[in-house]
Amino acid sequence: MAEGEPKEKTEDTKKVVHTYPLIRHSDMPEETKIESMELVVTACEKHSSNNEAAARMIKEEMDKKFGPPFHVVVGEGFGFEISYECSNLLYMFFGGNLAICIWKC
Amino acid sequence: MPPANVTKKSSATKAVRKTAKSQAETDDIEEWKRAKQLLKPKDQLELNELELKETIGKQLVSTNNRLPDSLIEFSYAQGTFIPIPSPGNVVVSFEQQGTLLHKDSEEARQQMLEMGIDPLTYQTSVETIYEPEAEAEVPSETAEPSVAPEGEGDTTEGGTQTEEGKEEEEGAEGTAEKPPEEKPEEEDEEGEGETVIKATVKPAAKGGRPRKLTNQFNFCERAALTYNNPVRSQETQTIPPPMANFSANVLQWVIYDAYQEDFAAQQLEKELERERKEKEKMSIGKPSQPKKAAMGRAQLSEAVQGRVLECWRVLERMINQNTFNDIAKDYRYWDDPSDEYRDEEGTLLPLWKFTYDKTKKHTVTDMEWNPFYYDLFAVCFGFLDYMKPLQAGAVCLFTLKNPSFPDYICVTDSGVMCVDTHAKYPYMVVIGLYDGSVEVWNVHATCTMPAYRSNSVTNKHRGIVWEVKWAPDLPDGELNFFSVAADGKINNWVLMQNELAVTTIITLFLDKDPASGPDGTLLRAIACASCVKLHPDKPLVYLVGTEEGHIYKCSTAYSSTYLMTYYAHTMPVCRIDFNRYNTDIFISCSADWRIKIWEDERQEPLFVFDVGDRVGDVKWAPYSSTVFAAVTAEGRVYVFDLNVNKYKPICVQAIVSRRKNKVTRISFNPKLPILIVGDDKGCVTTLKLSPNLRIMCKAPKKQQHLDQWTLQCMKLDKLLALVREPVTLTLPEDTAGSEDS
């Protein structure tokens, strides 16, 4: 990936945990994507133990920045099937165990 | 009521009491007020204790004695003051307008007439209903009591209702009773003399039907109707924003796998990046750019050309092999059989001659075997006759497999004076030019332009570059080389990403005192470097030969002093070469006809050979520690083997015709028993050394286990022991005595 991600490697030979933000799927423009990703990182680091608060923060910021209505899901395990407005979807992993899905509809 | 004495002091005492009372009240609530001084009216009397205790009587009377008795008012109508009636003793404390009317009052009568009831009949009819009461009150003037009890208990509405109901009844009654009662009514009225009533009664009697009172709560509002604007509906539809569906499942293992995959991809990317960088470094900057620029068809045609070229090369080599079949066989198998019968002498067998048509007028200024491909060598074409300068120069890479045409030709715009090939990257060729600049060619990438070129204005030597030498790579893998030039400077050039970074290592100055110029400035004489040789073992140490004939031993660590100065020659030093087996030993040659062999830290040479003409080049043989070869300007090649003969060369052979040509350079092939010799007509001659010239050491019987390297070192040491002067020289005893002196 192009971004210089912070990498954290545990020296354990078997288990290597990566925590950098990893974008799985996105059709956002590059700038928006980067901005959203940074927002997600900020929110998830701020509310590391409270996914709901993180999701709320992301949603509100996204609404403010790119116009409502955004929907955000932050969680460790879930499934989803969504309809979204094209070029407004971001599905990424962060922190090694969190999945974040942001879309506008 | 008892009479009361009102004194003037009453009001004063009242005020005092009042304030006292309020003070008590605020005592606990508003303490802050206590501090304030009580405000008293100014005209309040100051009373003493006694006066205050005095009892003042008060008298109440039925009449208001304060009532003004003569009130007047100005009347504008009359223009005078007129007295207004006294308000009387009554004080109205509460007043309310009622809805009840007195039956006999004017208004009630009016009302009754409006309803079509004769007040008189009404009175009687009521009397008939409430007989007992009526009888009692008839004597009194009006029928008041009959209405009053009704109205008292009811609200106004109820009152009206009952009245109406009664009226209806009465109406019915009235119609029935009217005719007989009409007369007495009229009589009564006449009797009473009330004209107003008379007038009002008439219509009621006429209409017969009583008129209903208007209900003030039952009204109809007048409204105006305006035009309504016509309603029209208009619709528009936009294209909905494009939508898409997306679905995924998030599980911990999905996240983990994604991270693993991504990390692996990143690692791979890094690996590729590193490889690419490595490649780029090897191809060195510039050559990769034209490759990228040439796209599409051009690239395709280039590729086709390249393959065709490859085929042609193979074909060319085959033809050459056929043409020079006998030479190829000689090169491989022929050894001069006469050597067996000649002691201590050998011969050189000429093999191919390498020339390039375009550089036939050039002089071979330097030659170097490729360190990687034993059959490949680079030849520099420049000029040494400064009276006839040539415009261009070239570096050609020849291979023994193709004597007819060089494999690589790099044409430069100035004469090439020296060349060196990198040991690790055999395609990186650095050259020094007559105009003072240096160039690095990547012959693997392209032969059309140099990969690096020193800036021809700011970044170059101010004299002929006499020698360039690749230095060991820097710790971070950057290539660098040294160059020496006639301007007395030794520069270190580092190949950066796309430019040459230069550092001047040392500027060579002569040991003489500075010469004073005409205006008093002092100029230090600069030594013109003519050749350099890096120490093979010590990376810091190098030797520089100058045109003054000195050899300086320098270190890259010091930029101002020499480690040692050898006053070696009286003419320019042409070449210095370290012995391969003992790096303390080096050889130098000069235009003063001499070849000298030196030992480190020793001012005097170990060997001096005079060959009778300018020595252009001298080289130690790679296969033996005691063999070296030299060429002289008169076209001869000298091969010495110190182990065989310490005073004379074991082979002297003229290579070119003495009058026309001069031989300039010589070089041993590092693997094969072959010498190449360059002359001033742009021709390189290959010579094969006869067996006598390449005698290997035979291990002594007692020391069979020793390898060739050790034997060669021992051989050299033994030889040197003979010629080294002892550290302390003890003069032999003068046997002749003092008679001679």
Chai-1 contact restraints between the chains, C-beta under 6 A:
chainA,res_idxA,chainB,res_idxB,connection_type,confidence,min_distance_angstrom,max_distance_angstrom,comment,restraint_id
A,H18,B,Y259,contact,1.0,0.0,6.0,A-B,restraint_1
A,H18,B,F263,contact,1.0,0.0,6.0,A-B,restraint_2
A,L22,B,D262,contact,1.0,0.0,6.0,A-B,restraint_3
A,G77,B,V250,contact,1.0,0.0,6.0,A-B,restraint_4
A,G77,B,L251,contact,1.0,0.0,6.0,A-B,restraint_5
A,F78,B,V250,contact,1.0,0.0,6.0,A-B,restraint_6
A,G79,B,N249,contact,1.0,0.0,6.0,A-B,restraint_7
A,E81,B,S247,contact,1.0,0.0,6.0,A-B,restraint_8
A,I82,B,F246,contact,1.0,0.0,6.0,A-B,restraint_9
A,S83,B,M243,contact,1.0,0.0,6.0,A-B,restraint_10
A,S83,B,N245,contact,1.0,0.0,6.0,A-B,restraint_11
A,E85,B,P241,contact,1.0,0.0,6.0,A-B,restraint_12
A,C86,B,P242,contact,1.0,0.0,6.0,A-B,restraint_13
A,C86,B,A244,contact,1.0,0.0,6.0,A-B,restraint_14
A,L89,B,F246,contact,1.0,0.0,6.0,A-B,restraint_15
A,F93,B,I255,contact,1.0,0.0,6.0,A-B,restraint_16
A,F93,B,A258,contact,1.0,0.0,6.0,A-B,restraint_17
A,A99,B,V250,contact,1.0,0.0,6.0,A-B,restraint_18
